[in-house]
Amino acid sequence: MTATQDRPLIRLLPGRDRRVKGGHPWAFSNEIAMTPAAKALPPGSVVRLEGDDGVKHGAWHFNPHSLIAARRLDPDPAAPCDGAWFRARLAEALALRDRLFDRPQYRLIHAEADGLPGLVVDRYGDVVALQANTAGMDAATPMIVEALTALIAPRGIVARNDAGVRALEGLQEEVRLLAGDAAGATVEENGLRFPVDLLGGQKTGWFFDQREHRARVAGLAKGATVLDAFCHTGGFGIGCAVAGATRVTLLDRSEHALATAKEAAAMNGVADRVTTQRGEAMETLERMLGAGQRFGVVITDPPAFAKTRKDQPAALRAYGKLARIAAGLVERGGFLFIASCSHHVAPGEFADAVAWGVHRARREARILHMGGAGPDHPLHPMLPESQYLKGMLLHLP
């Protein structure tokens, strides 16, 4: 028998195959017949998944200890899922990005939507950050590194395996250099350059998902004062300064992020118009509001307020509060950009919370734009959870 014929067989429970038959790329533990043999499989095993009716659903990564027990890799149950298979998937994603972008600065792999569930790969020219959030992708990392080396020959590949979701898969958090000798990089975006610290920064070092929103907001900043709250390394604010903002205030609680933002301001020739302020953003914004400070453009791009489904009600209240405070800081005729990266908060729910907050601030508003992540963060059509990013741009007359 071949290796793929020897591949373990996992069955769905009777009547629990509707979502998988409909094209959903996940199977939950309560949909699977958890036999003693299934429970004994090592986390991250490649298995064949079938319905109790014998319908074959392809090759999947399997973790008997996770709520999302199976994640689809390939519709062919005999797909090898070996190094050559990973190289082909990565090459397909690379070809798409090369059509979308004129330089190698993008998210190369966006998990399920690119056919590699649980894997995120960001590319900064000749340096790559990799995040394996499932047991299957963690086990496959050597093959992924080999494939990336063959396809793009990066100067360095860094594992940013410090996401909390790894704990749900029974994985330890780690940040380390996987290949090469480079962990520092420079991202180029909208004609600007930003330093990226792949070992010491947040997540994979840069948030490519806001690329289009940063350009849109910068286009409104000429001659304005700008407040960039939860600024990380200043992508929004520094873009506004380069576009002609008269003064930009960057607010974040991370000293490391603000130090990197200062370096970026100098790199882009706007250090004289950019100031940094360290503090808890929500508390600092409230103090600014009470002190009567006002800005022509206010940007709020906070971390996720809803880490789990049960956090959703509190998160919606927090987004409403943030919108109320931020709207109060906007000058008459100014602009507010507010974002959410909580995938447990749906776009409509977020928009309602923002509208409530702006109304509580006693401000009128026009919604100029509502959008999500850029095209290097594609959505899986059967996985609404992948539509995590929501951004709203408002004019406040």
C-alpha positions in Angstrom: 0.0 0.0 0.0 1.1 3.6 -0.6 1.6 6.1 2.1 -1.6 7.9 1.2 -3.5 4.6 1.2 -2.1 4.0 4.7 -3.4 7.5 5.7 -5.7 7.3 8.8 -9.4 7.4 8.0 -11.6 9.8 10.1 -15.4 9.7 9.8 -18.0 12.3 10.3 -20.9 11.4 12.6 -24.3 10.5 10.9 -26.1 13.7 10.0 -23.2 15.9 10.9 -21.7 16.3 7.4 -23.9 19.2 6.1 -21.3 22.0 6.6 -18.4 19.9 5.2 -20.5 18.9 2.2 -21.3 22.6 1.7 -17.6 23.4 1.3 -16.7 24.5 4.8 -13.0 24.0 5.4 -13.4 23.0 9.1 -14.8 20.0 10.9 -15.5 20.4 14.6 -14.8 17.8 17.2 -18.6 17.2 17.8 -19.0 16.4 14.1 -16.4 13.6 14.1 -16.6 10.1 15.3 -13.9 10.3 18.0 -13.0 6.6 18.2 -10.1 5.4 20.4 -8.0 5.2 17.3 -8.9 8.8 16.3 -8.1 10.1 19.8 -4.7 8.4 19.7 -3.6 10.1 16.5 -0.8 12.6 17.0 -1.9 16.3 16.7 -1.3 17.6 13.2 -1.7 14.2 11.4 -2.8 14.2 7.8 -6.0 12.1 7.5 -8.7 11.2 5.0 -12.1 12.5 6.0 -15.3 10.7 5.0 -19.0 11.0 5.8 -20.8 8.0 7.4 -22.3 7.7 3.9 -18.9 7.0 2.4 -18.6 10.3 0.6 -14.9 11.2 0.5 -14.1 14.8 1.6 -10.3 14.9 0.9 -7.1 15.2 2.9 -7.2 17.1 6.2 -5.0 18.1 9.1 -6.4 16.5 12.3 -6.0 17.4 15.9 -8.1 15.2 18.3 -7.5 17.7 21.1 -8.8 20.8 19.4 -12.4 22.2 19.0 -11.6 22.7 15.3 -10.5 19.1 14.9 -10.0 18.9 11.2 -8.9 21.5 8.6 -9.1 20.8 4.8 -5.8 20.6 2.9 -6.9 19.1 -0.4 -10.1 17.7 -2.0 -8.1 14.6 -3.1 -7.8 12.2 -0.2 -4.7 10.8 -1.8 -2.9 14.2 -2.1 0.6 13.7 -0.9 0.8 16.8 1.3 4.5 16.6 1.1 7.3 19.1 0.3 6.4 19.3 -3.4 2.7 19.8 -2.5 3.6 22.7 -0.1 5.8 24.2 -2.8 3.0 24.1 -5.3 0.6 25.8 -2.9 3.1 28.5 -2.1 3.9 29.0 -5.8 0.2 29.5 -6.5 -0.1 32.2 -3.8 3.1 33.8 -5.0 1.8 34.1 -8.6 -1.3 35.8 -7.3 0.6 38.3 -5.2 2.9 39.1 -8.2 -0.2 40.0 -10.2 -1.6 42.2 -7.4 1.6 44.0 -6.4 4.6 45.5 -8.1 7.0 44.8 -5.3 7.5 41.9 -2.9 5.8 43.5 0.2 2.7 41.7 1.1 1.0 38.8 3.0 2.0 35.8 1.0 -0.2 33.2 2.7 -3.5 34.0 4.4 -4.4 30.6 5.9 -7.5 28.9 4.6 -8.1 31.3 1.8 -4.8 30.3 0.3 -5.3 26.6 0.9 -3.0 26.4 3.9 -5.2 26.4 7.0 -3.5 27.9 10.1 -0.5 29.3 8.2 0.3 33.0 7.8 3.4 34.2 5.9 4.3 37.8 5.5 7.0 38.9 3.0 9.2 41.9 3.4 11.3 41.8 0.3 14.0 39.2 1.1 12.9 38.5 4.7 9.9 36.4 5.6 7.9 36.0 8.8 6.0 32.8 9.3 3.3 32.0 11.8 2.1 28.4 12.2 -1.1 28.5 14.3 -2.1 24.8 14.1 -0.4 21.5 15.0 -0.5 20.5 11.4 1.3 23.6 10.1 3.7 23.5 13.0 4.7 20.0 12.1 5.0 21.0 8.4 7.2 24.0 9.1 10.4 22.4 7.8 8.7 21.6 4.5 7.4 25.2 4.3 10.8 26.7 5.0 12.3 24.4 2.3 9.6 25.5 -0.2 10.1 29.2 0.6 13.8 28.9 0.2 13.4 27.3 -3.2 10.8 29.8 -4.4 12.1 33.2 -3.2 15.5 32.5 -1.5 14.9 34.8 1.4 17.8 36.2 3.4 16.0 35.2 6.6 12.9 33.4 7.8 11.5 34.2 11.2 9.0 32.1 13.2 6.5 34.5 14.9 4.7 31.6 16.7 3.6 33.7 19.6 -0.2 33.9 18.9 -2.4 32.9 21.7 -4.4 30.6 19.4 -1.5 28.1 19.4 -2.5 27.1 23.0 -5.8 25.8 21.7 -3.7 23.4 19.5 -1.5 22.4 22.4 1.5 24.3 21.0 4.1 26.4 22.9 4.7 30.0 21.9 8.0 30.8 20.3 9.8 33.5 18.3 13.0 32.4 16.6 15.1 32.5 13.4 14.3 29.5 11.3 16.7 30.1 8.4 19.2 32.6 7.2 20.8 35.4 9.3 18.4 38.3 9.0 15.6 39.2 11.4 15.3 42.9 10.6 13.6 44.2 7.5 12.2 47.2 5.8 8.7 47.4 4.5 7.9 49.6 1.6 4.3 50.8 1.3 2.6 53.6 -0.6 6.0 55.1 -1.4 7.1 55.1 2.3 9.7 53.0 4.2 9.3 51.5 7.7 11.7 49.5 9.8 10.3 46.1 10.9 11.6 44.2 13.9 10.6 40.6 13.3 12.0 39.2 16.6 10.9 42.0 18.9 7.9 43.6 17.3 4.2 42.7 17.4 2.8 39.7 15.5 4.5 39.3 12.2 6.0 42.9 12.4 3.7 44.9 10.2 0.0 45.1 9.5 -0.3 44.8 5.7 -4.1 44.5 6.0 -4.5 48.3 6.5 -2.4 49.3 3.4 -5.4 50.7 1.4 -6.9 52.4 4.5 -3.6 54.1 5.3 -3.4 55.5 1.7 -7.1 56.6 1.9 -6.7 58.4 5.2 -3.3 60.0 4.2 -5.1 61.5 1.2 -7.2 63.6 3.6 -4.4 64.8 5.8 -2.8 67.7 3.9 -2.9 70.8 6.1 -4.5 69.0 9.0 -3.5 68.1 12.6 -3.6 64.3 13.0 -4.0 62.0 16.0 -3.0 58.4 15.4 -4.1 56.3 18.5 -3.1 52.7 19.0 -0.5 53.7 16.4 1.8 50.7 16.6 4.8 51.8 14.6 3.1 54.8 13.1 1.9 53.5 9.7 -1.2 55.7 9.5 0.3 58.9 11.2 3.6 58.9 9.3 1.8 58.5 6.1 -0.3 61.5 6.9 2.8 63.5 7.8 4.4 62.7 4.4 1.1 63.7 2.7 1.3 67.2 4.3 -0.2 67.1 7.7 1.0 70.0 9.8 1.4 68.0 13.0 1.0 64.3 13.9 0.7 62.8 17.4 1.4 59.1 17.7 -0.2 57.4 20.7 0.6 53.9 21.9 1.3 52.1 25.2 4.4 50.3 23.7 7.7 52.0 24.2 9.3 49.7 21.6 6.6 50.5 19.0 7.0 54.2 19.6 10.8 54.0 19.3 10.3 52.2 16.0 7.8 54.9 14.9 10.4 57.6 15.6 12.9 55.8 13.5 10.3 55.5 10.7 9.5 59.3 10.9 13.2 60.0 10.5 13.5 57.6 7.6 10.7 59.4 5.8 11.9 62.9 6.5 9.0 64.0 8.8 10.5 63.7 12.3 10.0 67.5 12.8 6.2 67.1 12.5 5.8 63.9 14.4 5.6 63.6 18.1 5.0 60.4 20.2 3.0 60.0 23.4 3.1 56.9 25.5 0.0 55.8 27.4 -3.0 53.6 27.5 -4.9 54.9 24.5 -8.5 54.8 25.8 -7.5 56.6 29.0 -5.3 59.1 27.2 -8.0 59.9 24.6 -10.5 60.6 27.4 -8.0 63.0 29.0 -7.4 64.7 25.7 -11.2 65.1 25.2 -11.6 66.6 28.7 -8.7 69.0 28.0 -10.4 70.3 24.9 -7.9 69.0 22.4 -9.1 68.7 18.8 -7.6 67.3 15.6 -8.5 67.5 11.9 -8.0 63.7 11.5 -8.4 61.1 14.2 -7.3 57.5 13.6 -8.1 54.7 16.1 -6.9 51.2 15.1 -7.0 49.2 18.4 -6.1 45.6 19.0 -9.0 43.1 19.1 -11.5 43.9 21.8 -13.1 40.5 21.4 -10.7 37.6 21.8 -13.5 35.0 22.1 -17.2 34.8 21.3 -18.2 35.5 24.9 -16.3 38.8 24.8 -18.5 40.2 22.0 -21.0 42.2 24.1 -18.2 43.9 26.0 -16.3 44.5 22.8 -19.3 46.2 21.2 -19.7 48.5 24.2 -15.9 49.3 24.0 -16.1 50.1 20.3 -19.1 52.4 21.0 -17.2 54.2 23.8 -14.1 54.5 21.6 -16.2 56.0 18.8 -17.8 58.5 21.2 -14.5 59.7 22.6 -12.8 59.8 19.2 -15.6 61.7 17.5 -15.4 64.3 20.2 -11.8 64.8 19.4 -12.5 65.6 15.7 -12.7 69.2 14.7 -15.8 70.4 12.8 -15.4 69.3 9.3 -12.7 66.8 10.2 -12.4 63.0 9.7 -12.5 59.9 11.8 -11.1 56.5 10.9 -12.0 53.7 13.2 -11.2 50.0 12.8 -11.8 46.7 14.4 -9.8 43.5 13.9 -12.1 41.4 16.2 -13.4 38.5 14.0 -16.1 37.8 16.6 -17.6 41.2 15.8 -19.5 41.2 12.5 -19.3 44.2 10.2 -22.9 45.3 10.8 -22.5 45.1 14.5 -19.3 47.2 14.4 -21.0 49.8 12.2 -23.9 50.0 14.6 -21.6 50.4 17.6 -19.7 53.2 15.8 -22.9 55.0 14.8 -24.1 54.8 18.5 -20.9 56.3 19.7 -20.9 59.1 17.2 -24.5 59.9 18.1 -23.6 59.9 21.8 -20.9 62.4 21.0 -23.6 64.6 19.6 -22.0 64.7 16.2 -23.4 64.4 12.8 -21.6 62.1 10.4 -21.2 61.0 6.8 -19.8 57.5 6.2 -17.3 57.9 3.3 -16.0 54.4 3.2 -16.5 51.0 4.8 -14.0 48.3 4.0 -11.8 45.4 5.1 -8.3 44.0 4.4 -6.5 44.4 1.2 -6.4 41.7 -1.6 -3.3 40.0 -0.1 -5.7 39.0 2.7 -8.3 37.1 0.6 -11.4 35.7 2.2 -12.5 32.1 2.1 -16.1 32.2 0.7 -17.4 29.6 3.2 -15.5 31.0 6.2 -17.0 34.4 7.3 -14.7 34.3 10.3 -11.9 35.3 7.9 -13.5 38.7 7.4 -11.9 39.9 10.6 -10.9 43.5 9.7 -13.5 46.3 9.5 -12.6 49.9 8.8 -14.9 53.0 8.7 -14.0 56.4 7.5 -16.4 59.2 8.5 -16.6 62.9 7.9 -17.9 64.9 10.9 -19.3 68.3 9.7 
